[in-house]
Amino acid sequence: MEISIRHYEKTDNDDLFEIYRLPEVTENTSQLPYLSSDTVAQLFDNPDNYTLVAEVDGRVVGHVTLFMTNKVRDRHAAFVAIAVHPSSQGKGVGRYLMEKAVEQADNWLNLIRLELEVHADNETACALYHKVGFETEGIKRLSTFKAGKYIDMVLMSRIKSGAQA
């Protein structure tokens, strides 16, 4: 399977909707299940964000988005969100997306800090983030509601190599 990474285009919205319409995807995000295509398009159609997509056989199978901030003192940081179609999970798509996002952050976007939140029960995602250099900063106890119960969120970050306080 050959994976190509490129920048998001509006024409990718149908494939991204195909990913986000699946409850097994949205259950591990901050989104509600059964999103409309308009809602999905709004997630990506923001010039302040930086989105890369993974394409396999001409179809978008995942994305990683760096949510940039307009806060003057926080412009060195971005929040990361990622989703991969279940049919492409476990095949290196997520890792490749994360590696390319880190590369862009370090070498082109002048970012020092990448941060994310992940459901504590999503062990696969936690392992992926650790593999690409993220470290656990803390736990937000009972901070999100999922499948009828409150669960913890793991706060993680990656600091660019060589950055100093």
ChimeraX commands (.cxc) that place a marker at each C-alpha (Angstrom):
marker #1 position 0.00,0.00,0.00 radius 0.5
marker #1 position 1.49,3.31,-1.10 radius 0.5
marker #1 position 0.55,6.29,1.05 radius 0.5
marker #1 position 0.95,9.83,-0.24 radius 0.5
marker #1 position 0.65,12.89,1.97 radius 0.5
marker #1 position -0.48,16.24,0.65 radius 0.5
marker #1 position -2.21,19.42,1.78 radius 0.5
marker #1 position -6.00,19.39,2.23 radius 0.5
marker #1 position -8.17,20.67,-0.63 radius 0.5
marker #1 position -11.91,21.41,-0.51 radius 0.5
marker #1 position -12.41,18.54,-2.96 radius 0.5
marker #1 position -11.38,16.18,-0.11 radius 0.5
marker #1 position -14.53,16.93,1.89 radius 0.5
marker #1 position -16.49,13.92,0.56 radius 0.5
marker #1 position -13.72,11.50,1.58 radius 0.5
marker #1 position -13.33,13.21,4.97 radius 0.5
marker #1 position -17.09,12.98,5.50 radius 0.5
marker #1 position -16.84,9.27,4.71 radius 0.5
marker #1 position -14.36,8.96,7.58 radius 0.5
marker #1 position -16.25,11.11,10.10 radius 0.5
marker #1 position -19.65,9.57,9.39 radius 0.5
marker #1 position -18.44,6.36,11.04 radius 0.5
marker #1 position -19.29,6.11,14.75 radius 0.5
marker #1 position -16.09,4.07,15.38 radius 0.5
marker #1 position -14.13,7.16,14.28 radius 0.5
marker #1 position -16.11,9.86,16.07 radius 0.5
marker #1 position -16.21,7.90,19.33 radius 0.5
marker #1 position -12.49,8.65,19.69 radius 0.5
marker #1 position -12.78,12.35,18.84 radius 0.5
marker #1 position -14.39,15.35,20.47 radius 0.5
marker #1 position -17.16,15.21,17.85 radius 0.5
marker #1 position -20.60,13.68,18.17 radius 0.5
marker #1 position -21.48,10.63,16.06 radius 0.5
marker #1 position -23.38,11.09,12.80 radius 0.5
marker #1 position -21.94,14.42,11.70 radius 0.5
marker #1 position -23.45,16.11,8.67 radius 0.5
marker #1 position -21.34,16.73,5.58 radius 0.5
marker #1 position -21.63,20.49,6.22 radius 0.5
marker #1 position -20.28,20.10,9.75 radius 0.5
marker #1 position -17.34,18.03,8.50 radius 0.5
marker #1 position -16.56,20.62,5.80 radius 0.5
marker #1 position -16.52,23.36,8.46 radius 0.5
marker #1 position -13.95,21.41,10.47 radius 0.5
marker #1 position -11.44,21.69,7.64 radius 0.5
marker #1 position -12.36,24.85,5.78 radius 0.5
marker #1 position -10.49,27.23,8.09 radius 0.5
marker #1 position -7.47,29.17,6.79 radius 0.5
marker #1 position -5.97,29.33,10.29 radius 0.5
marker #1 position -5.58,25.55,10.43 radius 0.5
marker #1 position -3.00,23.44,8.64 radius 0.5
marker #1 position -4.34,20.10,7.38 radius 0.5
marker #1 position -2.52,17.28,5.64 radius 0.5
marker #1 position -4.36,14.31,4.15 radius 0.5
marker #1 position -3.21,10.77,3.45 radius 0.5
marker #1 position -4.21,9.37,0.11 radius 0.5
marker #1 position -4.21,5.71,-0.95 radius 0.5
marker #1 position -5.31,4.69,-4.44 radius 0.5
marker #1 position -6.71,8.17,-5.10 radius 0.5
marker #1 position -8.86,8.20,-1.97 radius 0.5
marker #1 position -8.30,10.24,1.20 radius 0.5
marker #1 position -8.06,7.76,4.09 radius 0.5
marker #1 position -6.97,10.09,6.88 radius 0.5
marker #1 position -5.97,13.57,7.97 radius 0.5
marker #1 position -3.92,15.37,10.55 radius 0.5
marker #1 position -4.75,18.97,11.40 radius 0.5
marker #1 position -2.66,21.51,13.26 radius 0.5
marker #1 position -4.99,24.03,14.86 radius 0.5
marker #1 position -3.02,27.23,14.90 radius 0.5
marker #1 position -3.84,30.00,17.36 radius 0.5
marker #1 position -4.21,33.73,16.92 radius 0.5
marker #1 position -3.05,34.38,20.48 radius 0.5
marker #1 position 0.15,36.37,20.14 radius 0.5
marker #1 position 1.98,34.67,23.00 radius 0.5
marker #1 position 0.94,31.14,21.91 radius 0.5
marker #1 position 1.83,31.25,18.21 radius 0.5
marker #1 position 4.68,28.83,18.80 radius 0.5
marker #1 position 2.17,26.06,19.62 radius 0.5
marker #1 position -0.55,24.14,17.80 radius 0.5
marker #1 position -3.19,21.61,18.82 radius 0.5
marker #1 position -3.17,18.34,16.85 radius 0.5
marker #1 position -6.17,16.30,15.66 radius 0.5
marker #1 position -6.02,13.16,13.55 radius 0.5
marker #1 position -8.42,10.59,12.13 radius 0.5
marker #1 position -7.87,7.56,9.91 radius 0.5
marker #1 position -10.53,5.51,8.15 radius 0.5
marker #1 position -10.95,2.17,9.97 radius 0.5
marker #1 position -10.08,0.24,6.79 radius 0.5
marker #1 position -6.66,1.91,6.80 radius 0.5
marker #1 position -5.90,1.72,10.52 radius 0.5
marker #1 position -2.93,-0.40,11.57 radius 0.5
marker #1 position -1.24,0.09,8.19 radius 0.5
marker #1 position 1.07,3.01,9.00 radius 0.5
marker #1 position -1.24,5.80,7.79 radius 0.5
marker #1 position -1.55,7.47,11.20 radius 0.5
marker #1 position 2.16,7.27,11.89 radius 0.5
marker #1 position 3.06,8.68,8.48 radius 0.5
marker #1 position 0.58,11.55,8.93 radius 0.5
marker #1 position 1.96,12.36,12.38 radius 0.5
marker #1 position 5.56,12.23,11.15 radius 0.5
marker #1 position 4.79,14.61,8.30 radius 0.5
marker #1 position 2.90,16.98,10.61 radius 0.5
marker #1 position 5.87,17.06,13.00 radius 0.5
marker #1 position 8.22,17.67,10.07 radius 0.5
marker #1 position 6.10,20.59,8.88 radius 0.5
marker #1 position 5.83,22.00,12.41 radius 0.5
marker #1 position 9.58,21.82,13.00 radius 0.5
marker #1 position 10.87,22.92,9.62 radius 0.5
marker #1 position 8.26,25.16,8.04 radius 0.5
marker #1 position 5.66,26.41,10.51 radius 0.5
marker #1 position 8.11,27.59,13.19 radius 0.5
marker #1 position 6.27,25.66,15.90 radius 0.5
marker #1 position 7.99,24.54,19.07 radius 0.5
marker #1 position 5.10,22.87,20.87 radius 0.5
marker #1 position 2.51,20.40,19.55 radius 0.5
marker #1 position -0.20,19.31,21.95 radius 0.5
marker #1 position -3.17,16.97,21.90 radius 0.5
marker #1 position -5.76,15.27,24.05 radius 0.5
marker #1 position -6.58,11.60,23.66 radius 0.5
marker #1 position -9.17,9.38,25.34 radius 0.5
marker #1 position -7.41,7.37,28.04 radius 0.5
marker #1 position -9.02,4.16,26.74 radius 0.5
marker #1 position -7.56,4.68,23.23 radius 0.5
marker #1 position -4.36,2.75,23.88 radius 0.5
marker #1 position -3.50,2.41,20.17 radius 0.5
marker #1 position -3.52,6.18,19.67 radius 0.5
marker #1 position -1.53,6.76,22.88 radius 0.5
marker #1 position 1.13,4.31,21.64 radius 0.5
marker #1 position 1.29,6.06,18.25 radius 0.5
marker #1 position 1.77,9.48,19.85 radius 0.5
marker #1 position 4.55,8.15,22.07 radius 0.5
marker #1 position 6.29,6.64,19.01 radius 0.5
marker #1 position 6.41,10.03,17.28 radius 0.5
marker #1 position 7.81,11.84,20.31 radius 0.5
marker #1 position 4.83,12.96,22.37 radius 0.5
marker #1 position 4.99,12.70,26.15 radius 0.5
marker #1 position 2.19,12.54,28.67 radius 0.5
marker #1 position 1.79,15.79,30.58 radius 0.5
marker #1 position -1.20,14.86,32.68 radius 0.5
marker #1 position -4.65,13.36,33.00 radius 0.5
marker #1 position -7.91,15.30,32.87 radius 0.5
marker #1 position -10.04,13.11,35.10 radius 0.5
marker #1 position -13.63,12.40,34.02 radius 0.5
marker #1 position -13.35,15.22,31.49 radius 0.5
marker #1 position -15.37,13.90,28.58 radius 0.5
marker #1 position -18.59,11.99,28.07 radius 0.5
marker #1 position -18.37,8.91,25.86 radius 0.5
marker #1 position -20.81,6.04,25.34 radius 0.5
marker #1 position -22.89,6.94,28.36 radius 0.5
marker #1 position -20.09,7.49,30.89 radius 0.5
marker #1 position -17.40,9.98,31.85 radius 0.5
marker #1 position -13.83,9.07,30.95 radius 0.5
marker #1 position -10.36,10.52,31.41 radius 0.5
marker #1 position -8.40,12.37,28.77 radius 0.5
marker #1 position -4.62,12.13,28.49 radius 0.5
marker #1 position -2.85,15.44,27.82 radius 0.5
marker #1 position 0.23,14.99,25.64 radius 0.5
marker #1 position 2.77,17.27,24.02 radius 0.5
marker #1 position 5.86,17.18,21.88 radius 0.5
marker #1 position 8.48,19.86,22.27 radius 0.5
marker #1 position 10.81,20.50,19.32 radius 0.5
marker #1 position 14.27,19.11,19.91 radius 0.5
marker #1 position 16.65,21.80,21.16 radius 0.5
marker #1 position 13.93,24.18,22.34 radius 0.5
marker #1 position 14.58,25.73,25.72 radius 0.5
marker #1 position 12.45,27.42,28.34 radius 0.5
marker link #1:1,2 radius 0.2
marker link #1:2,3 radius 0.2
marker link #1:3,4 radius 0.2
marker link #1:4,5 radius 0.2
marker link #1:5,6 radius 0.2
marker link #1:6,7 radius 0.2
marker link #1:7,8 radius 0.2
marker link #1:8,9 radius 0.2
marker link #1:9,10 radius 0.2
marker link #1:10,11 radius 0.2
marker link #1:11,12 radius 0.2
marker link #1:12,13 radius 0.2
marker link #1:13,14 radius 0.2
marker link #1:14,15 radius 0.2
marker link #1:15,16 radius 0.2
marker link #1:16,17 radius 0.2
marker link #1:17,18 radius 0.2
marker link #1:18,19 radius 0.2
marker link #1:19,20 radius 0.2
marker link #1:20,21 radius 0.2
marker link #1:21,22 radius 0.2
marker link #1:22,23 radius 0.2
marker link #1:23,24 radius 0.2
marker link #1:24,25 radius 0.2
marker link #1:25,26 radius 0.2
marker link #1:26,27 radius 0.2
marker link #1:27,28 radius 0.2
marker link #1:28,29 radius 0.2
marker link #1:29,30 radius 0.2
marker link #1:30,31 radius 0.2
marker link #1:31,32 radius 0.2
marker link #1:32,33 radius 0.2
marker link #1:33,34 radius 0.2
marker link #1:34,35 radius 0.2
marker link #1:35,36 radius 0.2
marker link #1:36,37 radius 0.2
marker link #1:37,38 radius 0.2
marker link #1:38,39 radius 0.2
marker link #1:39,40 radius 0.2
marker link #1:40,41 radius 0.2
marker link #1:41,42 radius 0.2
marker link #1:42,43 radius 0.2
marker link #1:43,44 radius 0.2
marker link #1:44,45 radius 0.2
marker link #1:45,46 radius 0.2
marker link #1:46,47 radius 0.2
marker link #1:47,48 radius 0.2
marker link #1:48,49 radius 0.2
marker link #1:49,50 radius 0.2
marker link #1:50,51 radius 0.2
marker link #1:51,52 radius 0.2
marker link #1:52,53 radius 0.2
marker link #1:53,54 radius 0.2
marker link #1:54,55 radius 0.2
marker link #1:55,56 radius 0.2
marker link #1:56,57 radius 0.2
marker link #1:57,58 radius 0.2
marker link #1:58,59 radius 0.2
marker link #1:59,60 radius 0.2
marker link #1:60,61 radius 0.2
marker link #1:61,62 radius 0.2
marker link #1:62,63 radius 0.2
marker link #1:63,64 radius 0.2
marker link #1:64,65 radius 0.2
marker link #1:65,66 radius 0.2
marker link #1:66,67 radius 0.2
marker link #1:67,68 radius 0.2
marker link #1:68,69 radius 0.2
marker link #1:69,70 radius 0.2
marker link #1:70,71 radius 0.2
marker link #1:71,72 radius 0.2
marker link #1:72,73 radius 0.2
marker link #1:73,74 radius 0.2
marker link #1:74,75 radius 0.2
marker link #1:75,76 radius 0.2
marker link #1:76,77 radius 0.2
marker link #1:77,78 radius 0.2
marker link #1:78,79 radius 0.2
marker link #1:79,80 radius 0.2
marker link #1:80,81 radius 0.2
marker link #1:81,82 radius 0.2
marker link #1:82,83 radius 0.2
marker link #1:83,84 radius 0.2
marker link #1:84,85 radius 0.2
marker link #1:85,86 radius 0.2
marker link #1:86,87 radius 0.2
marker link #1:87,88 radius 0.2
marker link #1:88,89 radius 0.2
marker link #1:89,90 radius 0.2
marker link #1:90,91 radius 0.2
marker link #1:91,92 radius 0.2
marker link #1:92,93 radius 0.2
marker link #1:93,94 radius 0.2
marker link #1:94,95 radius 0.2
marker link #1:95,96 radius 0.2
marker link #1:96,97 radius 0.2
marker link #1:97,98 radius 0.2
marker link #1:98,99 radius 0.2
marker link #1:99,100 radius 0.2
marker link #1:100,101 radius 0.2
marker link #1:101,102 radius 0.2
marker link #1:102,103 radius 0.2
marker link #1:103,104 radius 0.2
marker link #1:104,105 radius 0.2
marker link #1:105,106 radius 0.2
marker link #1:106,107 radius 0.2
marker link #1:107,108 radius 0.2
marker link #1:108,109 radius 0.2
marker link #1:109,110 radius 0.2
marker link #1:110,111 radius 0.2
marker link #1:111,112 radius 0.2
marker link #1:112,113 radius 0.2
marker link #1:113,114 radius 0.2
marker link #1:114,115 radius 0.2
marker link #1:115,116 radius 0.2
marker link #1:116,117 radius 0.2
marker link #1:117,118 radius 0.2
marker link #1:118,119 radius 0.2
marker link #1:119,120 radius 0.2
marker link #1:120,121 radius 0.2
marker link #1:121,122 radius 0.2
marker link #1:122,123 radius 0.2
marker link #1:123,124 radius 0.2
marker link #1:124,125 radius 0.2
marker link #1:125,126 radius 0.2
marker link #1:126,127 radius 0.2
marker link #1:127,128 radius 0.2
marker link #1:128,129 radius 0.2
marker link #1:129,130 radius 0.2
marker link #1:130,131 radius 0.2
marker link #1:131,132 radius 0.2
marker link #1:132,133 radius 0.2
marker link #1:133,134 radius 0.2
marker link #1:134,135 radius 0.2
marker link #1:135,136 radius 0.2
marker link #1:136,137 radius 0.2
marker link #1:137,138 radius 0.2
marker link #1:138,139 radius 0.2
marker link #1:139,140 radius 0.2
marker link #1:140,141 radius 0.2
marker link #1:141,142 radius 0.2
marker link #1:142,143 radius 0.2
marker link #1:143,144 radius 0.2
marker link #1:144,145 radius 0.2
marker link #1:145,146 radius 0.2
marker link #1:146,147 radius 0.2
marker link #1:147,148 radius 0.2
marker link #1:148,149 radius 0.2
marker link #1:149,150 radius 0.2
marker link #1:150,151 radius 0.2
marker link #1:151,152 radius 0.2
marker link #1:152,153 radius 0.2
marker link #1:153,154 radius 0.2
marker link #1:154,155 radius 0.2
marker link #1:155,156 radius 0.2
marker link #1:156,157 radius 0.2
marker link #1:157,158 radius 0.2
marker link #1:158,159 radius 0.2
marker link #1:159,160 radius 0.2
marker link #1:160,161 radius 0.2
marker link #1:161,162 radius 0.2
marker link #1:162,163 radius 0.2
marker link #1:163,164 radius 0.2
marker link #1:164,165 radius 0.2
view
